[in-house]
């Protein structure tokens, strides 16, 4: 929105375009407004959007002035690629954090 219609093939060349590609991720860029609830810091990856009867994984990225949107998008895509390979960074983080907390919890009397 705001930049009009772009001809991606003219801007980036023929190799940047494909006739057919399966959609693997939907990314929403959402500006945080005062009064909005804070975004989930540890999403469980269960959010999807249905497009033409097909459920596509969806990520909502909070954006604000000064944030590098290209880096955020690349990180979201790379995280999805890892998930497709069976690596869930959120689940791994929660497991490591739980293990650390259980080691540091003093025994109850």
C-alpha positions in Angstrom: 0.0 0.0 0.0 1.3 3.4 -0.9 3.8 2.3 -3.6 1.2 1.4 -6.3 1.4 -1.5 -8.7 4.9 -3.0 -9.2 6.0 -5.1 -12.2 8.3 -7.5 -10.3 9.6 -9.0 -13.5 10.7 -5.6 -14.8 12.3 -4.6 -11.5 14.0 -7.8 -10.5 14.3 -9.7 -13.8 12.7 -12.9 -15.2 14.5 -15.2 -12.8 12.6 -13.5 -9.9 9.2 -14.8 -11.2 7.7 -18.2 -11.5 4.6 -19.3 -13.4 3.6 -21.5 -10.5 4.6 -21.8 -6.9 2.9 -23.3 -3.9 2.1 -20.8 -1.2 3.8 -21.9 2.1 3.5 -18.9 4.4 1.2 -15.8 4.8 2.8 -12.9 6.6 0.8 -10.0 8.0 2.6 -6.8 8.8 0.7 -5.2 11.6 1.2 -1.7 13.0 0.8 -1.7 16.8 -1.9 0.8 17.8 -2.4 2.2 21.3 -5.0 0.0 23.1 -4.1 -3.1 21.0 -3.2 -6.2 23.0 0.4 -7.0 22.9 1.4 -9.6 20.3 2.2 -13.2 21.5 5.9 -13.4 22.2 6.0 -17.2 21.9 3.6 -18.1 19.2 2.7 -21.8 19.0 2.6 -21.9 15.2 -1.0 -23.0 15.0 -2.2 -19.8 13.3 -3.4 -20.4 9.7 -5.4 -18.7 7.0 -7.6 -20.5 4.5 -7.0 -19.5 0.9 -9.1 -21.2 -1.8 -9.9 -24.0 0.6 -6.2 -24.6 1.5 -4.9 -23.9 5.1 -1.7 -21.8 4.9 0.5 -21.1 8.0 0.2 -17.5 9.0 2.6 -15.2 10.9 1.7 -11.7 12.2 4.7 -9.4 12.5 4.4 -6.3 14.6 6.0 -3.4 12.7 6.9 0.1 13.7 8.9 3.0 12.4 12.6 2.3 12.3 12.3 -1.5 12.2 14.0 -3.3 9.4 11.0 -5.1 7.8 13.2 -7.0 5.3 15.1 -8.6 8.2 11.9 -9.4 10.0 10.4 -11.1 6.9 13.6 -13.1 6.3 13.6 -14.3 9.9 10.0 -15.4 9.6 10.6 -17.3 6.4 13.8 -19.0 7.8 11.9 -20.0 11.0 9.2 -21.5 8.8 11.8 -23.4 6.7 13.2 -24.8 10.0 9.7 -25.9 11.1 9.2 -27.7 7.8 12.4 -29.6 8.6 11.1 -30.5 12.1 13.0 -27.9 14.1 10.7 -25.8 16.3 12.8 -23.0 17.9 9.9 -21.9 20.2 9.4 -25.4 21.6 13.2 -25.8 22.0 13.5 -22.5 23.8 10.6 -23.4 26.2 12.1 -26.8 27.0 15.6 -25.2 27.7 14.0 -22.5 29.9 11.9 -25.1 31.8 15.0 -27.2 32.4 16.9 -24.2 33.6 14.1 -23.1 35.9 13.8 -26.6 37.4 17.5 -26.7 38.1 17.4 -23.3 39.9 14.3 -23.9 41.9 15.1 -24.4 45.6 13.7 -27.6 47.1 10.5 -27.1 49.1 10.6 -27.9 52.8 
